[in-house]
Amino acid sequence: MNELKPSPVLLCANCTAALQGAFCHDCGQSVKSVIQPVSHMLEDAGDLFFHLDERIVHTLPPLYTKPGFLTLEYFSGRRVRYIAPFRLMFVFCLLAFFFMHLAIGDFKVGNVEGTAARDSIDAFASAKTADEVHELYDDQIHEVRTARNDPSLPGAAKAGLGAAAGLIHQAANARLTQLKAPPIPTEAGETAPTEEQPGRGEAKVEQWFGSDSKISVSWFPDALNRRLNAGFGHFKANLIPILNKGPGKDEAVRRILDGFFSVLPQTMFFMIPVFALVLKVFYAFRRRLYMEHLIVSLHSHAFLFISLLGLILLSFAREAIAPRLALAGTAIGFVQFAMWVWMPIYLLVMQKRVYRQGWPMTILKYWLIGSVYFWLLLFAVVIAAIVGMTH
């Protein structure tokens, strides 16, 4: 008669304890080996980053369509089938700001081409060729000379126009020198400045911040003061070409946008616990732990980031489809409008379901919380924009 033999027991490679599942009950080490094919490594990396499995199906639809449902599930202890709140918010925050950066990457300051008006002295800095400089010079100097030759004009006004003609002549020759072209001869009566004057941007920056302004806080470490001064120098260097409206303006704006979007995710990560603190203050008598308010904040922001991401992607699709199929573009516009309307309604219903107060009190607190958070968020975004200008 054959005897039944027990199957060999697998032992943990780390602590030699008997294994009874995918993880060691003694030390917690996984049964899986790190020595595996690249395809398995990529699969594990995706799972670690986003849990690319059925949790997406269980998480995203109720998060977007059922206000408060996911938060109440977490409060009830049913968590394993859903993506963790912080991971959910983190991933969609990065995706939303990444696509937002793409959407406004061609942002321009001023007019469409990013150059000064043709009747401005700053227009010479945007000229690409010597012929363009001469054309701008002829247009601007003609108006000044016509006004100066008016016999009824007082002598003081004629002297002022002569100085203006001298400034135009100087700006044109400065650009011609940069283009390595011959200068324009000076006409009689046109008095150029006796010494080189700073451009409009440099003059304004010097007027606002001084000629040799430095940041020095005695109780800051020297390394921090040096970092602040370097950032302040970048701030002024980015501000000058924007004020001058010259050829370096677009590059300065691009640097500022890159710096702004590089700190915007960190700004939002900071604002999430701040929003939870605001909820804690307004619902102090509900006797809820701060961690509960933090989960509400994480799910609320995750919903907003998903909505923002969807709106941006739909905008891309509308730009591509609308010129070829106007009806589809209109339909996408209606969907975007519905998404904008759904966002405040969702947050209101979520607040009602989670905190379980009557509608009058919920609406009042919704308005007060929204107002407080709006100003806090606006302040944080302004700080992020200032930090972006130091990039």
C-alpha positions as CSV (number, residue, x, y, z in Angstrom):
1,M,0.0,0.0,0.0
2,N,1.4,3.4,-1.0
3,E,2.0,5.8,1.8
4,L,1.3,9.5,1.5
5,K,4.4,11.6,1.9
6,P,4.2,15.3,2.9
7,S,5.4,17.7,0.2
8,P,8.7,19.5,0.9
9,V,8.3,22.8,2.7
10,L,9.7,25.9,1.0
11,L,11.9,28.0,3.3
12,C,12.5,31.7,3.3
13,A,15.9,32.5,1.7
14,N,16.4,35.3,4.3
15,C,15.5,33.7,7.6
16,T,14.8,30.0,6.7
17,A,11.2,30.2,8.1
18,A,8.7,27.9,6.5
19,L,6.8,29.7,3.8
20,Q,3.0,29.6,3.6
21,G,2.3,32.3,1.0
22,A,3.8,34.9,-1.3
23,F,5.6,36.6,1.7
24,C,7.4,35.3,4.7
25,H,5.3,35.6,7.8
26,D,8.5,36.2,9.9
27,C,10.6,38.7,8.1
28,G,8.2,39.9,5.3
29,Q,10.5,39.1,2.4
30,S,8.8,38.2,-0.9
31,V,9.0,34.8,-2.4
32,K,9.8,36.3,-5.8
33,S,13.4,36.4,-6.8
34,V,14.9,39.7,-8.1
35,I,16.8,37.6,-10.7
36,Q,14.2,37.5,-13.4
37,P,13.7,38.4,-17.1
38,V,13.5,42.1,-18.1
39,S,9.8,41.7,-19.1
40,H,8.9,40.6,-15.5
41,M,11.0,43.5,-14.1
42,L,9.0,46.0,-16.2
43,E,5.8,44.4,-15.1
44,D,6.8,44.7,-11.4
45,A,7.9,48.3,-11.9
46,G,4.6,49.2,-13.4
47,D,2.8,47.4,-10.6
48,L,4.9,49.3,-8.0
49,F,4.3,52.6,-9.6
50,F,0.6,52.4,-10.3
51,H,-0.7,48.9,-9.5
52,L,-1.4,48.2,-13.2
53,D,-4.0,45.5,-12.5
54,E,-7.7,45.3,-11.8
55,R,-7.4,48.0,-9.2
56,I,-7.6,50.6,-11.9
57,V,-11.0,49.3,-13.0
58,H,-12.2,49.3,-9.4
59,T,-10.8,52.7,-8.6
60,L,-11.2,55.2,-11.5
61,P,-14.9,54.7,-12.4
62,P,-16.2,55.2,-8.8
63,L,-13.7,57.9,-8.1
64,Y,-15.0,60.0,-11.0
65,T,-18.7,59.1,-11.0
66,K,-19.5,58.4,-7.3
67,P,-18.6,61.3,-5.1
68,G,-17.3,60.2,-1.7
69,F,-17.7,56.5,-2.4
70,L,-14.0,55.7,-2.5
71,T,-13.4,57.7,0.7
72,L,-16.1,55.9,2.6
73,E,-14.8,52.6,1.4
74,Y,-11.4,53.5,2.9
75,F,-13.0,54.6,6.2
76,S,-14.8,51.2,6.3
77,G,-11.5,49.3,5.9
78,R,-12.1,48.0,2.4
79,R,-8.9,49.2,0.8
80,V,-7.1,46.3,-0.9
81,R,-9.0,46.4,-4.1
82,Y,-8.4,50.1,-4.7
83,I,-5.3,52.2,-5.6
84,A,-3.9,53.9,-2.5
85,P,-5.0,57.6,-2.3
86,F,-1.5,59.2,-2.3
87,R,-0.3,57.0,-5.2
88,L,-3.5,57.9,-7.2
89,M,-3.1,61.6,-6.6
90,F,0.6,61.5,-7.2
91,V,0.4,59.8,-10.6
92,F,-2.5,62.0,-12.0
93,C,-0.9,65.2,-10.6
94,L,2.3,64.5,-12.6
95,L,0.3,63.5,-15.7
96,A,-2.0,66.6,-15.5
97,F,0.8,69.1,-15.1
98,F,2.9,67.4,-17.8
99,F,0.2,67.7,-20.4
100,M,-0.7,71.2,-19.2
101,H,2.9,72.2,-19.8
102,L,2.6,70.7,-23.3
103,A,-0.6,72.6,-23.9
104,I,0.8,76.0,-23.0
105,G,4.4,75.5,-24.1
106,D,4.0,78.0,-26.9
107,F,2.7,80.7,-24.6
108,K,3.7,84.2,-25.8
109,V,4.0,87.5,-23.9
110,G,2.8,90.6,-25.7
111,N,1.9,90.1,-29.3
112,V,1.8,86.9,-31.2
113,E,5.4,87.1,-32.6
114,G,6.9,88.2,-29.3
115,T,8.4,91.4,-30.8
116,A,7.9,95.0,-30.0
117,A,5.7,97.3,-32.0
118,R,7.2,98.8,-35.1
119,D,6.9,102.3,-33.8
120,S,8.9,101.5,-30.7
121,I,12.7,101.8,-30.3
122,D,12.7,98.3,-28.8
123,A,11.7,97.0,-32.3
124,F,15.2,97.3,-33.5
125,A,16.4,94.6,-31.2
126,S,14.0,92.1,-33.0
127,A,15.2,93.0,-36.5
128,K,16.9,90.0,-38.1
129,T,18.6,91.7,-41.0
130,A,20.3,95.1,-41.8
131,D,17.6,95.8,-44.4
132,E,14.9,95.4,-41.7
133,V,16.8,97.8,-39.4
134,H,17.0,100.4,-42.2
135,E,13.2,99.9,-42.9
136,L,12.3,100.4,-39.3
137,Y,14.7,103.4,-39.0
138,D,13.2,105.1,-42.1
139,D,9.6,104.6,-40.8
140,Q,10.4,106.0,-37.3
141,I,12.7,108.8,-38.3
142,H,10.4,110.1,-41.0
143,E,7.7,110.9,-38.5
144,V,10.1,112.6,-36.1
145,R,11.7,114.7,-38.9
146,T,8.3,115.7,-40.3
147,A,7.2,117.0,-36.9
148,R,10.5,118.7,-36.3
149,N,10.4,120.6,-39.6
150,D,7.0,122.2,-38.7
151,P,7.8,126.0,-38.7
152,S,5.1,126.6,-36.0
153,L,6.8,124.3,-33.5
154,P,8.5,125.9,-30.6
155,G,12.3,125.7,-30.3
156,A,12.2,123.6,-27.1
157,A,10.0,121.0,-28.8
158,K,12.3,120.9,-31.8
159,A,15.2,120.2,-29.5
160,G,13.2,117.4,-27.8
161,L,12.4,115.9,-31.2
162,G,16.1,116.1,-32.1
163,A,17.0,114.1,-29.0
164,A,14.3,111.5,-29.9
165,A,15.8,111.2,-33.4
166,G,19.2,110.7,-31.8
167,L,17.8,107.9,-29.6
168,I,16.3,106.2,-32.7
169,H,19.6,106.6,-34.6
170,Q,21.5,105.1,-31.7
171,A,19.2,102.1,-31.3
172,A,19.4,101.4,-35.1
173,N,23.2,101.6,-35.1
174,A,23.5,99.4,-32.0
175,R,21.5,96.7,-33.8
176,L,23.5,97.2,-37.1
177,T,26.7,96.8,-35.1
178,Q,25.4,93.5,-33.7
179,L,24.6,92.4,-37.3
180,K,28.0,93.5,-38.5
181,A,26.6,96.1,-40.9
182,P,27.7,99.7,-41.6
183,P,26.1,102.3,-39.3
184,I,23.7,105.0,-40.4
185,P,25.2,108.5,-40.6
186,T,24.0,111.1,-38.2
187,E,21.9,114.0,-39.5
188,A,22.4,117.6,-38.4
189,G,20.3,118.6,-35.4
190,E,19.9,115.0,-34.2
191,T,21.7,114.8,-30.8
192,A,22.5,111.3,-29.7
193,P,23.1,110.7,-25.9
194,T,26.6,111.5,-24.8
195,E,27.0,108.2,-22.9
196,E,25.5,104.8,-23.4
197,Q,22.2,104.5,-21.6
198,P,20.8,101.2,-20.4
199,G,17.9,99.7,-22.2
200,R,14.4,100.1,-20.9
201,G,14.4,96.7,-19.2
202,E,17.7,97.3,-17.5
203,A,16.6,100.8,-16.4
204,K,13.4,99.5,-14.9
205,V,15.0,96.6,-13.1
206,E,17.6,99.0,-11.7
207,Q,14.9,101.4,-10.7
208,W,12.9,98.7,-8.9
209,F,15.7,96.7,-7.3
210,G,18.7,99.0,-7.3
211,S,22.0,98.7,-9.1
212,D,23.7,96.3,-6.7
213,S,20.9,94.7,-4.7
214,K,21.7,91.5,-2.8
215,I,19.8,89.3,-0.4
216,S,21.6,88.9,2.9
217,V,19.8,87.4,5.9
218,S,22.1,87.2,8.9
219,W,20.5,84.1,10.5
220,F,20.5,82.2,7.1
221,P,23.5,79.9,6.3
222,D,25.9,81.3,3.8
223,A,25.0,78.6,1.3
224,L,21.3,79.6,1.5
225,N,22.1,83.3,1.0
226,R,24.3,82.4,-2.0
227,R,21.4,80.3,-3.4
228,L,18.9,83.1,-2.9
229,N,21.2,85.6,-4.6
230,A,21.8,83.3,-7.5
231,G,18.0,82.9,-7.9
232,F,17.5,86.7,-7.6
233,G,20.1,87.2,-10.3
234,H,18.2,84.7,-12.6
235,F,15.0,86.6,-11.7
236,K,16.4,89.9,-13.0
237,A,18.0,88.3,-16.0
238,N,14.7,86.8,-17.0
239,L,12.8,90.0,-16.4
240,I,15.0,92.3,-18.5
241,P,14.4,90.7,-22.0
242,I,10.7,90.5,-21.3
243,L,10.6,94.2,-20.6
244,N,12.8,94.9,-23.6
245,K,10.6,92.8,-25.8
246,G,13.7,91.8,-27.7
247,P,14.7,88.5,-29.3
248,G,15.5,86.9,-25.9
249,K,12.0,87.4,-24.6
250,D,10.6,84.0,-25.8
251,E,13.6,82.2,-24.3
252,A,13.1,84.0,-21.0
253,V,9.4,83.1,-21.0
254,R,10.2,79.5,-21.8
255,R,12.7,79.3,-18.9
256,I,10.1,80.8,-16.5
257,L,7.4,78.3,-17.6
258,D,9.8,75.4,-17.2
259,G,10.7,76.6,-13.8
260,F,7.1,77.2,-12.9
261,F,6.0,73.7,-13.9
262,S,9.0,72.1,-12.2
263,V,7.8,73.4,-8.8
264,L,4.0,73.3,-9.4
265,P,3.7,69.5,-8.4
266,Q,5.6,70.1,-5.2
267,T,3.4,73.1,-4.5
268,M,0.3,71.0,-4.9
269,F,1.8,68.3,-2.7
270,F,2.2,70.9,0.0
271,M,-1.4,72.2,-0.5
272,I,-3.0,68.8,0.0
273,P,-2.2,68.6,3.8
274,V,-3.1,72.3,4.0
275,F,-6.6,71.6,2.6
276,A,-6.9,68.7,5.0
277,L,-6.1,71.2,7.8
278,V,-8.8,73.5,6.6
279,L,-11.3,70.6,6.7
280,K,-10.2,69.8,10.2
281,V,-10.9,73.3,11.3
282,F,-14.3,73.6,9.8
283,Y,-15.3,70.1,11.0
284,A,-13.7,70.3,14.4
285,F,-16.9,69.2,16.1
286,R,-17.3,66.1,14.0
287,R,-14.5,64.4,16.0
288,R,-12.7,63.0,13.0
289,L,-9.0,62.4,12.9
290,Y,-6.7,64.5,10.7
291,M,-5.9,61.4,8.7
292,E,-9.5,61.1,7.6
293,H,-9.5,64.6,6.4
294,L,-6.2,63.9,4.6
295,I,-7.8,61.0,2.7
296,V,-10.7,63.3,1.7
297,S,-8.2,65.8,0.5
298,L,-6.2,63.2,-1.5
299,H,-9.3,61.8,-3.2
300,S,-10.7,65.3,-3.9
301,H,-7.4,66.4,-5.6
302,A,-7.1,63.1,-7.4
303,F,-10.5,63.7,-8.9
304,L,-9.5,67.3,-9.9
305,F,-6.3,66.1,-11.5
306,I,-8.1,63.4,-13.5
307,S,-10.7,66.0,-14.6
308,L,-7.9,68.4,-15.6
309,L,-6.1,65.7,-17.5
310,G,-9.3,64.7,-19.3
311,L,-10.0,68.3,-20.3
312,I,-6.5,68.8,-21.7
313,L,-6.6,65.5,-23.7
314,L,-10.0,66.4,-25.0
315,S,-8.7,69.9,-26.1
316,F,-5.9,68.1,-28.0
317,A,-8.5,65.9,-29.7
318,R,-10.8,68.8,-30.5
319,E,-7.9,70.7,-32.2
320,A,-7.1,67.7,-34.3
321,I,-10.7,66.7,-35.2
322,A,-12.7,70.0,-35.4
323,P,-11.1,71.3,-38.7
324,R,-12.0,68.0,-40.4
325,L,-15.3,67.2,-38.6
326,A,-17.0,70.2,-37.1
327,L,-19.8,68.1,-35.5
328,A,-17.3,66.0,-33.6
329,G,-15.5,69.1,-32.4
330,T,-18.8,70.5,-31.1
331,A,-19.6,67.3,-29.3
332,I,-16.2,67.3,-27.6
333,G,-16.9,70.9,-26.5
334,F,-20.2,69.8,-24.9
335,V,-18.4,67.1,-23.1
336,Q,-15.8,69.5,-21.8
337,F,-18.5,71.9,-20.6
338,A,-20.2,69.0,-18.8
339,M,-16.9,68.1,-17.1
340,W,-16.5,71.7,-15.9
341,V,-20.0,71.7,-14.5
342,W,-19.5,68.3,-12.8
343,M,-16.4,69.4,-10.9
344,P,-18.0,71.7,-8.3
345,I,-21.1,69.5,-8.1
346,Y,-18.9,66.5,-7.4
347,L,-17.0,68.2,-4.6
348,L,-20.2,69.4,-3.0
349,V,-21.9,66.0,-3.0
350,M,-18.7,64.4,-1.8
351,Q,-18.6,66.8,1.2
352,K,-22.2,66.0,1.9
353,R,-21.8,62.2,1.8
354,V,-18.6,62.1,3.8
355,Y,-19.4,64.5,6.6
356,R,-23.1,63.8,6.7
357,Q,-24.5,67.2,7.6
358,G,-27.7,68.8,6.3
359,W,-27.7,70.6,3.0
360,P,-27.8,74.2,4.4
361,M,-24.8,73.6,6.7
362,T,-22.9,71.7,3.9
363,I,-23.5,74.4,1.3
364,L,-22.3,77.1,3.8
365,K,-19.2,75.2,4.8
366,Y,-18.6,74.3,1.1
367,W,-18.5,78.0,0.2
368,L,-16.4,79.0,3.2
369,I,-13.9,76.2,2.7
370,G,-13.7,76.9,-1.0
371,S,-13.1,80.6,-0.4
372,V,-10.3,80.0,2.1
373,Y,-8.6,77.4,0.0
374,F,-8.9,79.5,-3.1
375,W,-6.9,82.3,-1.6
376,L,-4.4,79.9,0.0
377,L,-3.9,78.2,-3.4
378,L,-3.6,81.5,-5.2
379,F,-0.9,82.6,-2.8
380,A,0.9,79.3,-3.3
381,V,0.7,79.6,-7.1
382,V,2.1,83.1,-7.0
383,I,5.0,81.9,-4.9
384,A,5.5,79.1,-7.5
385,A,5.5,81.6,-10.3
386,I,8.1,83.8,-8.5
387,V,10.3,80.7,-8.0
388,G,9.8,79.9,-11.6
389,M,11.2,83.3,-12.6
390,T,14.4,82.3,-10.8
391,H,15.0,79.3,-13.0
